[in-house]
């Protein structure tokens, strides 16, 4: 079937987007719409002694200048954090109060201080520059390790040593016993650098208010409209959920950064209510770099214990995780639960212990970003595996073979409590090494040395634990004029949901692919939804859709039985048609759907029209896995690294659309490569000043930096969802970082380099070669 399961169907969204016909938040123009600009703190830590906005209010076109005092007077609430992270003793951690505009103190560069609304953006920007804020500068903490040093400035008096959470997981005593009984131990200090997700579309929001109905409307890029509505109505606006409609049009990338509510969402809704006019805010690129959630930012001491044969006995990890000045939506969860769950990787590690000090700093908050703790964990265990191989003097692939979970052990419960339902981990590695011609690498390394170049081969295995959404609702509704709508609570951010969901419907119902319309991203038209996250759109949302399809088939059979003048029990559905067993009499799904809009003997039972919905409750998580093999060439004179070959063997379960899967792998790889080689959010340690607010200072990978990639699939069906899929969105990122670092360290092994922290910039590599890295 042209549009069947497993076919590489071209994205139905692409023509519209490539023609410039997309509709993003900034494209929306409402009648009498105004422009908003956020005045942000230039200080990382300062007391706000006063705000003089009189001159700004008198400037041409200015409609309002709003401060924290106005927000308090109007009863606006803070952005609450409701995660369940606990301290190691079971107590609840301190949660700072985060208002949508700073009150008496600012705690990071970029914190919102005032909102200016004017007729035009230019007028609003001019007025923002005219606001005089009396700041009293205070000592700041601008680095992760420094947050807990003796005498470090306190961001919050209620958090001694700037500790936001003191957390642990695993069996400390059993881990200590394993280390005591081990033949060898290996220790590494690792830094997982702070990054910015940099979606193509900067942050934006439009607020509108209908005073006659007392209803708000928010237009904003998001990963799910219902979560935004709940947060904003419950916490900020203090109104019933039905009073707010949230609409998400096209989204130019999200990566976890668009899952939670921003202060600006509340600001534009509040301003719209005060002014009686729509209010639009669109961030500049520098503003998004400064004030969008950042990610990662760990400093880790990691150890692994081995027996005499190189088998892993235990892993012990202590990490300092920097969440910035406040607790964001997932800020405390990512470096704790999200991190520890994957710390044993794909290996038969019997015991582990992870302790995490989550710390406050005078920096932008960190939150979920493509993997949300899982890539950080895989980075740790894979760097330990490489270091252990070097310590024992055996090949990196060999130490992995001795420790990878065998296929025969499935389902396998890891020491962290995850249950891997399926996988062929050693086969993935073997096939990846073969496809990368690892056997011929030594000859290529020798030839490179003759040219004055250093060649390195890197390797990583990975597992990406998926399942970020607890459930999902999907509805199929045939239209009386032909075609059908899929109504679902997931939210596409560029992944191709319109294509994949239409493909699933066409495959199962036999209706034309072009007849399927996706309805999403509008809380008024989509009754329920948990959004998109954790690479679970297909394993959870698609499974819900499969349930709705099954219900449609059952309901349609009642109609088909009447049309075929047969008993319902004798009617079968196959390849888009209802047939009577043993005869050539049949009727297609489209004919049955058309009949449902006519009064008939079936009407009393199924109603008018053909529509069904299903809620899917996941039976378990999914575990995408695979192996990355990277070959790099380093110029010892400049430290510049070039990726020559990149090979991946992935197990994503069953592939609905291999072309979409390839696109997701390429995108994830680009973001993993960027963090490994060039990206880093830079802060001045002593002042907390942000130093990389533009692409002149924050180095995204360019097209020329992305190598050609050889990708093969080992489809091992997942057993925890009816589609057999495992999720793909974050896999490329998870495997890329340790593989690239592994390759560069291998290239520099003759210089005694055992490890290098990301990003592997030419300067860092050059210094390592010269022994002063």
C-alpha positions as CSV (number, residue, x, y, z in Angstrom):
1,X,0.0,0.0,0.0
2,X,1.4,3.4,-1.0
3,X,0.6,5.0,2.3
4,X,0.8,1.9,4.5
5,X,2.8,1.3,7.6
6,X,6.5,1.3,6.8
7,X,6.2,3.5,3.7
8,X,8.4,6.6,3.3
9,X,5.5,9.0,2.6
10,X,6.5,12.5,1.8
11,X,5.4,15.0,4.4
12,X,2.1,16.5,3.6
13,X,3.0,19.7,5.5
14,X,6.1,20.5,3.4
15,X,4.5,22.2,0.3
16,X,2.6,24.7,2.5
17,X,5.7,25.5,4.6
18,X,8.1,25.7,1.7
19,X,5.8,28.1,-0.2
20,X,5.9,30.5,2.8
21,X,2.2,29.7,3.7
22,X,2.9,28.6,7.2
23,X,1.1,30.4,10.0
24,X,3.3,31.0,13.0
25,X,2.5,33.2,16.0
26,X,4.2,36.2,14.6
27,X,2.2,35.9,11.4
28,X,-1.1,36.5,13.3
29,X,-2.5,40.0,13.1
30,X,-5.6,40.8,15.1
31,X,-7.7,44.0,14.8
32,X,-6.4,46.9,16.9
33,X,-3.4,44.8,18.0
34,X,-0.7,46.4,20.0
35,X,3.0,45.6,20.5
36,X,4.7,44.7,23.8
37,X,8.4,44.8,24.8
38,X,9.8,43.3,28.0
39,X,12.3,45.4,30.0
40,X,14.8,42.9,31.4
41,X,17.4,43.1,34.1
42,X,21.0,43.9,33.0
43,X,22.2,42.6,36.4
44,X,22.6,39.0,37.5
45,X,21.8,39.9,41.1
46,X,20.5,43.2,42.4
47,X,18.0,44.8,44.7
48,X,15.3,46.9,42.9
49,X,15.1,50.1,44.8
50,X,12.7,51.9,42.6
51,X,11.3,52.1,39.0
52,X,10.6,55.5,37.4
53,X,8.4,55.0,34.3
54,X,6.8,58.4,34.1
55,X,8.9,59.6,31.1
56,X,8.2,56.3,29.3
57,X,4.4,56.6,29.9
58,X,4.4,60.0,28.3
59,X,6.2,59.0,25.1
60,X,4.3,58.8,21.8
61,X,2.2,55.7,21.2
62,X,2.7,54.3,24.7
63,X,-0.4,52.7,26.1
64,X,0.9,51.1,29.3
65,X,4.0,50.5,31.4
66,X,3.3,47.8,33.9
67,X,5.4,46.7,36.9
68,X,5.3,44.1,39.6
69,X,3.3,46.6,41.8
70,X,0.6,46.7,39.1
71,X,0.6,42.9,38.9
72,X,0.2,42.5,42.6
73,X,-2.6,45.1,42.6
74,X,-4.5,43.1,40.0
75,X,-4.0,39.9,41.9
76,X,-1.8,38.0,39.4
77,X,-0.2,35.0,40.9
78,X,3.3,33.5,40.5
79,X,4.3,30.7,38.1
80,X,4.2,27.7,40.4
81,X,6.2,24.5,40.3
82,X,4.4,21.3,41.1
83,X,6.9,18.6,40.5
84,X,7.2,15.9,43.1
85,X,11.0,16.0,43.6
86,X,12.0,15.4,47.2
87,X,15.2,15.7,49.2
88,X,16.9,12.5,50.1
89,X,15.3,12.6,53.6
90,X,11.8,12.8,52.0
91,X,11.3,16.4,52.8
92,X,9.9,18.9,50.2
93,X,12.6,21.2,48.8
94,X,12.4,25.0,49.0
95,X,10.6,26.4,46.0
96,X,11.2,30.1,45.3
97,X,8.2,32.3,44.4
98,X,8.6,33.3,40.8
99,X,6.4,36.3,39.9
100,X,5.9,37.2,36.2
101,X,7.7,40.6,36.9
102,X,10.5,41.0,39.4
103,X,9.5,42.5,42.7
104,X,12.2,43.8,45.0
105,X,15.1,41.8,43.6
106,X,16.4,40.4,40.3
107,X,18.3,37.2,40.2
108,X,19.5,36.6,36.7
109,X,20.4,38.7,33.6
110,X,17.2,38.9,31.5
111,X,14.7,38.6,34.3
112,X,11.5,40.6,33.4
113,X,11.2,43.9,35.2
114,X,8.5,45.8,33.4
115,X,6.2,45.4,30.4
116,X,5.8,48.3,27.9
117,X,2.8,48.2,25.5
118,X,2.6,50.7,22.6
119,X,1.0,51.1,19.2
120,X,4.2,49.9,17.5
121,X,7.1,47.8,18.6
122,X,9.5,50.6,17.8
123,X,7.6,52.9,20.2
124,X,7.5,50.3,22.9
125,X,11.3,49.7,22.6
126,X,12.0,53.5,22.8
127,X,9.8,53.7,25.9
128,X,11.5,50.7,27.5
129,X,14.9,52.5,27.1
130,X,13.4,55.5,28.9
131,X,12.5,53.6,32.1
132,X,14.9,54.3,34.9
133,X,15.4,51.4,37.4
134,X,17.3,52.0,40.6
135,X,19.4,48.8,41.0
136,X,21.7,48.1,43.9
137,X,24.1,45.5,42.6
138,X,24.7,42.4,44.8
139,X,27.3,39.6,44.7
140,X,26.4,36.9,42.2
141,X,27.1,33.3,41.5
142,X,27.9,32.6,37.8
143,X,29.2,29.1,37.7
144,X,27.9,25.6,38.7
145,X,30.7,24.4,41.0
146,X,31.0,27.8,42.7
147,X,27.4,27.7,43.9
148,X,28.2,25.5,46.9
149,X,31.6,26.9,47.8
150,X,32.1,28.2,51.3
151,X,31.2,31.9,51.4
152,X,29.5,31.9,48.0
153,X,26.7,34.6,47.8
154,X,23.3,33.2,48.6
155,X,20.6,33.5,45.9
156,X,17.9,32.6,48.4
157,X,18.4,32.7,52.2
158,X,16.1,29.7,52.5
159,X,18.5,27.6,50.5
160,X,21.8,27.3,52.5
161,X,24.8,26.7,50.2
162,X,22.5,27.5,47.3
163,X,21.3,23.9,47.4
164,X,17.8,23.6,45.8
165,X,17.6,19.8,46.3
166,X,19.7,17.2,48.0
167,X,18.8,14.0,46.2
168,X,19.9,10.4,45.8
169,X,18.8,7.2,44.1
170,X,20.1,3.6,44.2
171,X,21.6,1.5,46.9
172,X,24.5,3.3,48.6
173,X,25.6,0.4,50.8
174,X,25.5,-2.2,48.1
175,X,27.4,0.1,45.8
176,X,30.1,0.7,48.4
177,X,30.4,-3.1,48.9
178,X,30.8,-3.7,45.2
179,X,33.5,-1.0,45.0
180,X,35.4,-2.5,47.9
181,X,35.3,-6.0,46.3
182,X,36.3,-4.8,42.8
183,X,39.5,-5.5,41.0
184,X,39.7,-2.1,39.3
185,X,38.0,1.2,39.6
186,X,37.9,4.0,37.2
187,X,37.1,7.7,38.0
188,X,36.3,10.6,35.7
189,X,35.3,14.2,36.2
190,X,32.9,15.3,33.5
191,X,31.2,18.6,32.6
192,X,28.0,18.5,30.6
193,X,28.0,22.0,29.2
194,X,25.0,24.5,29.4
195,X,23.3,24.9,26.1
196,X,20.3,26.8,24.5
197,X,17.9,24.8,22.4
198,X,17.6,27.7,19.9
199,X,14.4,26.8,18.0
200,X,14.1,28.4,14.6
201,X,11.1,30.4,15.8
202,X,11.9,32.7,18.7
203,X,9.5,32.8,21.7
204,X,6.3,34.7,21.0
205,X,2.8,35.2,22.4
206,X,-0.4,37.1,21.6
207,X,-2.9,37.8,24.3
208,X,-6.6,38.8,23.6
209,X,-9.5,39.5,25.9
210,X,-13.3,39.6,25.2
211,X,-14.8,41.7,28.1
212,X,-18.3,40.9,27.1
213,X,-17.7,37.2,27.7
214,X,-14.9,37.5,30.2
215,X,-12.7,35.2,28.1
216,X,-9.0,35.2,27.2
217,X,-7.3,33.9,24.1
218,X,-3.6,33.1,24.0
219,X,-1.7,32.4,20.7
220,X,1.7,30.9,21.3
221,X,4.1,28.2,20.1
222,X,3.8,25.2,22.6
223,X,4.1,21.5,23.0
224,X,0.5,21.2,24.2
225,X,-2.3,23.8,24.7
226,X,-4.0,22.2,27.7
227,X,-1.0,22.3,29.9
228,X,-0.5,26.0,29.2
229,X,-4.2,26.7,29.9
230,X,-4.1,24.8,33.2
231,X,-1.0,26.6,34.5
232,X,-2.0,30.1,33.4
233,X,-5.6,29.9,34.7
234,X,-4.7,28.2,38.0
235,X,-1.6,30.0,38.9
236,X,-1.4,33.4,37.2
237,X,-4.9,34.6,36.2
238,X,-6.9,32.7,38.9
239,X,-9.8,32.1,36.6
240,X,-11.7,28.9,35.5
241,X,-10.0,27.0,32.7
242,X,-13.0,27.6,30.5
243,X,-12.2,31.3,30.6
244,X,-9.0,30.8,28.5
245,X,-8.6,29.5,25.0
246,X,-5.1,28.5,24.0
247,X,-4.2,28.3,20.3
248,X,-0.9,27.0,19.0
249,X,-0.4,27.5,15.2
250,X,2.6,26.3,13.4
251,X,5.7,25.8,15.6
252,X,9.2,26.3,14.5
253,X,10.9,23.9,16.9
254,X,10.3,23.2,20.6
255,X,12.7,20.4,21.8
256,X,11.2,20.5,25.3
257,X,11.6,24.2,25.7
258,X,8.0,25.1,24.8
259,X,6.3,22.7,27.1
260,X,5.8,25.0,30.1
261,X,4.3,28.4,30.6
262,X,6.5,31.5,30.2
263,X,6.0,34.7,32.2
264,X,5.4,36.4,28.9
265,X,2.2,34.3,28.4
266,X,0.7,35.8,31.5
267,X,2.0,39.3,30.7
268,X,0.3,39.6,27.3
269,X,-3.0,38.2,28.6
270,X,-3.0,40.5,31.6
271,X,-2.1,43.5,29.4
272,X,-4.8,42.7,26.9
273,X,-7.4,42.6,29.7
274,X,-6.2,46.0,31.0
275,X,-6.2,47.7,27.6
276,X,-9.1,46.0,26.0
277,X,-6.9,45.3,22.9
278,X,-4.8,42.4,21.7
279,X,-1.2,42.5,22.8
280,X,1.6,40.8,20.8
281,X,5.1,40.1,22.1
282,X,7.8,38.5,19.9
283,X,11.3,38.0,21.2
284,X,14.4,39.0,19.3
285,X,16.9,36.3,18.8
286,X,19.2,37.8,21.4
287,X,16.3,38.0,23.8
288,X,15.4,34.3,23.2
289,X,19.1,33.3,23.8
290,X,19.0,35.2,27.1
291,X,15.6,34.3,28.4
292,X,14.5,31.0,26.9
293,X,15.1,28.1,29.2
294,X,18.7,26.7,29.0
295,X,19.6,23.1,29.5
296,X,22.1,20.5,30.8
297,X,24.8,22.2,33.0
298,X,26.2,19.3,35.1
299,X,29.5,18.8,36.8
300,X,30.0,15.2,37.7
301,X,32.3,12.9,39.6
302,X,31.7,9.4,38.2
303,X,33.2,6.0,39.1
304,X,32.8,2.5,37.8
305,X,33.9,-0.7,39.5
306,X,35.1,-3.7,37.5
307,X,36.0,-7.3,38.2
308,X,39.2,-8.9,36.8
309,X,37.5,-9.8,33.5
310,X,36.3,-6.2,32.9
311,X,32.7,-6.8,33.9
312,X,30.9,-3.8,35.4
313,X,30.1,-4.3,39.1
314,X,28.7,-0.9,40.1
315,X,28.4,2.7,39.1
316,X,28.8,5.6,41.6
317,X,28.0,9.2,40.6
318,X,27.8,12.5,42.3
319,X,26.5,15.4,40.2
320,X,26.0,19.1,40.7
321,X,23.1,20.2,38.6
322,X,22.6,23.9,37.9
323,X,18.9,24.9,37.6
324,X,19.5,28.7,37.6
325,X,17.8,31.3,39.8
326,X,14.4,29.7,40.2
327,X,12.8,26.3,39.8
328,X,11.4,25.9,36.3
329,X,8.7,23.4,35.3
330,X,11.1,20.5,35.0
331,X,14.2,22.0,36.4
332,X,14.5,19.8,39.5
333,X,13.2,16.6,37.8
334,X,15.7,16.6,34.8
335,X,18.9,16.3,36.9
336,X,17.4,13.9,39.4
337,X,14.7,11.3,38.2
338,X,15.2,12.0,34.5
339,X,19.0,11.6,34.9
340,X,19.4,8.6,37.3
341,X,16.9,6.4,35.4
342,X,19.4,5.9,32.5
343,X,22.7,6.0,34.4
344,X,23.4,2.2,33.8
345,X,22.8,2.5,30.0
346,X,22.5,-0.8,28.2
347,X,24.7,-2.6,30.6
348,X,24.2,-5.4,33.2
349,X,25.3,-3.1,36.1
350,X,24.1,-4.9,39.2
351,X,24.0,-1.9,41.6
352,X,24.4,1.9,41.4
353,X,24.2,5.0,43.5
354,X,23.6,8.5,42.2
355,X,23.7,11.6,44.5
356,X,22.8,15.0,43.1
357,X,23.1,18.5,44.5
358,X,20.7,20.6,42.6
359,X,21.9,24.2,43.0
360,X,20.6,27.7,42.5
361,X,22.8,30.2,40.6
362,X,22.3,33.7,39.2
363,X,21.8,32.3,35.8
364,X,18.8,31.6,33.5
365,X,16.8,28.5,34.5
366,X,17.4,25.1,33.0
367,X,14.6,22.9,31.9
368,X,13.8,19.9,29.6
369,X,15.7,19.8,26.3
370,X,15.8,17.0,23.8
371,X,16.3,14.1,26.1
372,X,15.7,15.8,29.5
373,X,18.4,14.0,31.6
374,X,18.7,10.9,29.5
375,X,21.5,12.2,27.2
376,X,23.4,13.4,30.3
377,X,23.2,9.9,31.9
378,X,24.3,8.1,28.7
379,X,27.2,10.5,28.4
380,X,28.4,9.5,31.9
381,X,28.2,5.7,31.4
382,X,29.7,5.8,27.9
383,X,32.6,7.9,29.0
384,X,33.2,5.5,31.9
385,X,33.0,2.5,29.5
386,X,35.8,4.1,27.3
387,X,37.9,4.9,30.4
388,X,37.5,1.4,31.8
389,X,38.6,-0.1,28.4
390,X,41.7,2.1,28.5
391,X,42.5,1.1,32.1
392,X,42.2,-2.6,31.3
393,X,44.0,-2.3,27.9
394,X,41.2,-3.8,25.9
395,X,39.2,-2.6,23.0
396,X,36.2,-0.3,23.6
397,X,33.9,-2.6,21.7
398,X,35.1,-5.6,23.7
399,X,34.4,-4.1,27.1
400,X,30.9,-3.3,25.8
401,X,30.4,-6.9,24.6
402,X,31.2,-8.2,28.0
403,X,28.6,-6.0,29.6
404,X,25.8,-5.4,27.2
405,X,22.4,-6.8,28.2
406,X,21.8,-9.9,26.1
407,X,18.7,-10.4,23.9
408,X,18.0,-13.6,25.8
409,X,17.5,-11.6,29.1
410,X,14.5,-9.6,27.8
411,X,12.5,-8.3,29.5
412,X,15.3,-7.0,31.6
413,X,14.9,-5.0,34.8
414,X,17.8,-2.6,35.3
415,X,19.3,-1.7,38.6
416,X,17.5,1.7,38.2
417,X,14.1,0.0,37.9
418,X,13.5,0.4,34.2
419,X,12.2,-2.7,32.4
420,X,13.7,-3.0,28.9
421,X,11.1,-5.0,27.0
422,X,13.1,-5.8,23.8
423,X,16.4,-5.1,22.0
424,X,19.4,-6.6,20.3
425,X,22.1,-4.3,21.7
426,X,25.2,-6.3,20.7
427,X,23.9,-6.8,17.2
428,X,23.4,-3.1,16.8
429,X,27.1,-2.5,17.8
430,X,28.4,-5.2,15.6
431,X,26.5,-4.0,12.6
432,X,27.5,-0.4,13.2
433,X,31.2,-1.2,13.4
434,X,31.0,-3.3,10.3
435,X,29.2,-0.5,8.3
436,X,31.8,2.0,9.5
437,X,34.6,-0.3,8.3
438,X,36.2,-0.3,11.8
439,X,38.4,-3.2,10.7
440,X,40.2,-0.9,8.2
441,X,40.6,2.0,10.6
442,X,44.2,1.3,11.7
443,X,45.3,1.5,8.1
444,X,43.5,4.8,7.7
445,X,45.0,6.1,10.9
446,X,48.5,5.3,9.6
447,X,47.9,7.0,6.3
448,X,46.6,10.1,8.2
449,X,49.7,10.3,10.3
450,X,51.7,10.4,7.1
451,X,49.7,13.5,6.1
452,X,50.3,15.1,9.5
453,X,46.8,14.4,10.7
454,X,45.4,12.6,13.7
455,X,42.6,10.1,13.1
456,X,40.2,8.9,15.9
457,X,37.4,6.4,16.0
458,X,34.6,6.9,18.5
459,X,31.9,4.6,19.7
460,X,28.8,4.8,21.9
461,X,25.8,2.6,22.6
462,X,22.8,4.3,24.0
463,X,19.2,3.8,25.2
464,X,16.7,6.7,25.2
465,X,14.0,6.1,27.8
466,X,10.8,7.4,26.2
467,X,7.3,7.9,27.7
468,X,6.9,11.5,28.7
469,X,3.1,11.7,28.3
470,X,0.9,9.8,30.8
471,X,-2.0,9.3,28.4
472,X,-3.6,10.7,25.3
473,X,-7.0,11.1,23.7
474,X,-7.7,10.8,20.0
475,X,-10.8,11.1,18.0
476,X,-11.7,10.2,14.4
477,X,-14.7,12.1,13.0
478,X,-15.9,11.5,9.4
479,X,-17.3,14.7,7.7
480,X,-20.6,14.7,5.9
481,X,-19.0,16.3,2.8
482,X,-16.3,13.6,2.6
483,X,-13.0,13.1,4.4
484,X,-12.4,12.7,8.0
485,X,-10.7,14.6,10.9
486,X,-8.2,13.3,13.4
487,X,-8.6,15.3,16.6
488,X,-5.7,14.7,19.0
489,X,-4.0,16.4,22.0
490,X,-0.5,15.9,20.8
491,X,1.2,18.9,19.3
492,X,3.5,18.9,16.3
493,X,6.5,21.1,16.5
494,X,7.9,20.1,13.1
495,X,8.0,16.3,13.4
496,X,5.4,15.6,10.7
497,X,2.4,14.5,12.8
498,X,-0.1,15.4,10.0
499,X,1.7,12.9,7.8
500,X,2.2,10.1,10.3
501,X,-1.3,10.2,11.7
502,X,-2.9,10.4,8.2
503,X,-0.7,7.5,7.2
504,X,-1.8,5.4,10.1
505,X,-5.5,6.1,9.4
506,X,-5.1,5.4,5.7
507,X,-3.3,2.2,6.4
508,X,-5.9,0.9,8.9
509,X,-9.1,2.2,7.4
510,X,-8.3,2.1,3.7
511,X,-9.4,5.7,3.2
512,X,-7.4,8.1,0.9
513,X,-4.4,9.6,2.6
514,X,-5.3,13.1,1.3
515,X,-8.8,12.9,2.9
516,X,-7.4,13.0,6.4
517,X,-7.2,16.4,8.2
518,X,-5.3,16.9,11.5
519,X,-7.0,19.1,14.1
520,X,-4.7,20.0,17.0
521,X,-3.4,23.0,19.0
522,X,-6.7,24.6,20.0
523,X,-8.2,24.0,23.4
524,X,-11.6,25.0,22.1
525,X,-11.6,22.3,19.4
526,X,-9.5,19.6,21.0
527,X,-11.3,18.5,24.3
528,X,-8.3,17.0,26.0
529,X,-4.6,16.4,25.6
530,X,-1.3,15.9,27.3
531,X,0.8,17.4,24.4
532,X,4.0,16.2,23.0
533,X,7.1,15.2,25.0
534,X,9.4,12.3,25.7
535,X,9.4,11.0,22.1
536,X,5.9,9.6,22.8
537,X,3.7,11.2,20.2
538,X,3.4,8.0,18.3
539,X,3.7,5.4,21.1
540,X,1.0,7.2,23.1
541,X,-0.8,9.5,20.8
542,X,-0.6,7.1,17.9
543,X,-1.8,4.2,20.1
544,X,-4.8,6.3,21.1
545,X,-5.5,6.9,17.5
546,X,-5.2,3.2,16.8
547,X,-7.8,2.6,19.5
548,X,-10.2,5.1,17.9
549,X,-9.6,3.4,14.5
550,X,-10.6,0.1,16.1
551,X,-13.8,1.6,17.5
552,X,-14.7,3.1,14.1
553,X,-14.3,-0.3,12.4
554,X,-16.7,-1.8,15.0
555,X,-19.3,1.0,14.6
556,X,-19.0,0.9,10.8
557,X,-19.6,-2.8,10.8
558,X,-23.1,-2.2,12.1
559,X,-23.9,0.0,9.2
560,X,-22.1,-2.3,6.7
561,X,-24.2,-5.2,7.9
562,X,-27.4,-3.3,7.0
563,X,-26.0,-2.2,3.7
564,X,-25.0,-5.7,2.8
565,X,-28.2,-7.2,4.3
566,X,-26.2,-9.6,6.4
567,X,-25.8,-10.5,10.0
568,X,-23.2,-8.3,11.8
569,X,-21.3,-11.4,12.9
570,X,-20.8,-12.5,9.3
571,X,-19.2,-9.2,8.3
572,X,-15.4,-8.8,8.2
573,X,-13.2,-5.8,7.7
574,X,-10.0,-6.0,5.7
575,X,-8.0,-3.6,3.5
576,X,-10.6,-0.8,3.8
577,X,-13.6,-2.9,3.0
578,X,-16.4,-4.8,4.8
579,X,-17.1,-8.1,3.3
580,X,-19.4,-11.1,3.8
581,X,-17.3,-14.2,4.4
582,X,-17.4,-16.6,1.5
583,X,-18.9,-14.1,-1.0
584,X,-17.8,-11.3,-3.3
585,X,-20.2,-8.8,-1.7
586,X,-18.5,-5.9,0.0
587,X,-18.7,-2.2,0.8
588,X,-15.9,0.3,1.4
589,X,-15.3,2.4,4.5
590,X,-16.0,5.6,2.6
591,X,-19.4,4.3,1.5
592,X,-20.2,3.3,5.1
593,X,-19.2,6.7,6.4
594,X,-21.4,8.4,3.8
595,X,-24.3,6.2,4.8
596,X,-23.8,7.2,8.5
597,X,-25.0,10.7,7.6
598,X,-28.4,9.3,6.3
599,X,-31.2,8.2,8.6
600,X,-31.3,4.4,8.7
601,X,-31.9,1.4,10.9
602,X,-28.4,1.9,12.4
603,X,-29.1,5.5,13.5
604,X,-30.7,4.6,16.9
605,X,-27.6,2.6,17.8
606,X,-24.6,4.7,16.6
607,X,-26.3,8.1,16.1
608,X,-25.8,10.5,13.2
609,X,-22.4,10.4,11.5
610,X,-19.5,8.1,12.3
611,X,-17.1,9.3,15.0
612,X,-15.2,7.6,17.8
613,X,-12.7,8.5,20.4
614,X,-10.3,6.6,22.5
615,X,-8.1,7.3,25.5
616,X,-4.8,5.4,25.7
617,X,-3.1,4.6,29.0
618,X,0.5,3.4,28.3
619,X,1.3,-0.1,29.6
620,X,5.0,0.9,29.9
621,X,7.8,3.0,28.5
622,X,9.6,2.5,25.3
623,X,13.3,2.2,24.9
624,X,14.9,3.4,21.6
625,X,18.4,2.2,21.4
626,X,21.3,1.9,19.1
627,X,25.0,2.4,18.4
628,X,26.9,5.4,16.9
629,X,30.4,5.0,15.4
630,X,32.3,8.2,14.5
631,X,35.6,8.8,12.6
632,X,37.2,12.2,13.0
633,X,40.4,13.9,11.7
634,X,42.2,16.4,13.9
635,X,44.6,19.0,12.6
636,X,47.3,19.1,15.3
637,X,48.5,22.6,14.2
638,X,45.1,24.2,14.7
639,X,43.0,21.8,16.8
640,X,40.3,21.8,14.2
641,X,38.2,18.6,14.1
642,X,36.5,17.3,11.0
643,X,34.0,14.4,11.1
644,X,34.9,12.1,8.2
645,X,32.4,9.2,8.8
646,X,29.3,8.9,10.9
647,X,27.5,5.5,11.1
648,X,24.4,4.7,13.1
649,X,22.4,1.5,13.7
650,X,19.2,2.3,15.5
651,X,16.4,0.2,16.9
652,X,13.3,2.4,17.0
653,X,10.9,-0.6,17.0
654,X,8.5,-0.7,14.0
655,X,9.0,2.3,11.6
656,X,5.7,3.9,10.5
657,X,7.5,6.2,8.1
658,X,11.2,5.7,7.7
659,X,11.7,9.0,6.0
660,X,10.3,10.9,9.0
661,X,12.5,8.8,11.3
662,X,15.6,9.7,9.3
663,X,14.7,13.4,9.6
664,X,14.3,13.1,13.3
665,X,17.7,11.3,13.6
666,X,19.4,13.9,11.5
667,X,17.9,16.7,13.6
668,X,18.8,15.1,16.9
669,X,22.3,14.4,15.7
670,X,22.8,18.0,14.7
671,X,21.9,19.1,18.2
672,X,24.1,16.5,19.9
673,X,27.0,17.4,17.5
674,X,26.5,21.1,18.3
675,X,26.8,20.5,22.1
676,X,29.7,18.2,21.6
677,X,31.8,20.5,19.3
678,X,30.8,24.1,19.5
679,X,27.7,25.2,21.6
680,X,28.1,26.6,25.1
681,X,26.2,29.2,27.1
682,X,28.9,31.4,28.6
683,X,28.6,33.3,31.8
684,X,31.1,35.5,33.6
685,X,31.7,33.6,36.9
686,X,32.2,36.6,39.1
687,X,29.3,38.7,37.9
688,X,26.8,36.3,36.3
689,X,26.8,38.3,33.1
690,X,25.7,36.4,30.0
691,X,28.3,36.4,27.3
692,X,26.8,34.5,24.4
693,X,23.5,36.1,23.5
694,X,24.0,36.2,19.8
695,X,25.2,33.7,17.1
696,X,28.4,35.6,16.9
697,X,29.2,34.2,20.4
698,X,27.0,31.1,20.5
699,X,28.3,28.8,17.8
700,X,25.5,26.7,16.3
701,X,26.7,24.0,13.8
702,X,26.4,25.2,10.2
703,X,25.3,23.0,7.3
704,X,29.0,22.3,6.4
705,X,29.6,21.0,9.9
706,X,27.0,18.2,9.6
707,X,28.5,15.1,8.1
708,X,26.9,12.6,5.7
709,X,25.5,9.9,7.9
710,X,25.0,6.2,7.2
711,X,21.9,5.0,9.0
712,X,20.6,1.5,9.2
713,X,17.7,0.1,11.3
714,X,17.3,-3.0,13.3
715,X,13.5,-3.1,13.8
716,X,12.8,-5.0,17.0
717,X,9.1,-4.4,17.8
718,X,8.3,-2.8,21.1
719,X,6.0,-4.9,23.3
720,X,4.5,-2.2,25.5
721,X,2.3,-0.5,22.9
722,X,0.0,-1.8,20.1
723,X,2.0,-0.2,17.3
724,X,5.4,-1.7,18.3
725,X,7.1,1.7,18.1
726,X,9.8,3.0,20.4
727,X,10.1,6.7,19.8
728,X,12.8,8.5,17.8
729,X,12.9,12.3,18.5
730,X,15.7,12.4,21.1
731,X,17.7,9.4,20.1
732,X,20.2,11.1,17.8
733,X,21.1,13.6,20.4
734,X,21.6,10.9,23.1
735,X,24.0,8.8,21.1
736,X,26.0,11.7,19.5
737,X,27.7,13.4,22.4
738,X,29.6,10.5,23.9
739,X,30.5,9.1,20.4
740,X,32.0,12.3,19.2
741,X,34.0,12.9,22.4
742,X,35.2,9.2,22.2
743,X,36.5,9.8,18.7
744,X,38.4,13.0,19.5
745,X,39.9,11.5,22.7
746,X,41.0,8.5,20.6
747,X,42.7,10.8,18.1
748,X,44.7,12.4,20.9
749,X,45.6,9.3,22.8
750,X,49.2,9.5,21.9
751,X,49.4,12.8,23.8
752,X,48.1,11.2,27.0
753,X,44.6,12.7,26.7
754,X,42.2,10.6,28.7
755,X,39.1,12.9,28.5
756,X,38.1,16.2,27.1
757,X,35.0,18.2,28.2
758,X,32.5,19.5,25.7
759,X,32.5,21.6,23.6
760,X,35.5,20.3,21.7
761,X,36.4,23.7,20.2
762,X,39.7,24.0,18.2
763,X,41.2,25.9,21.1
764,X,40.4,23.2,23.6
765,X,41.7,20.5,21.4
766,X,44.8,22.5,20.5
767,X,45.6,23.1,24.2
768,X,45.1,19.4,25.0
769,X,47.6,18.4,22.3
770,X,50.1,20.8,23.9
771,X,49.5,19.4,27.4
772,X,47.8,22.4,28.9
773,X,44.1,21.5,28.4
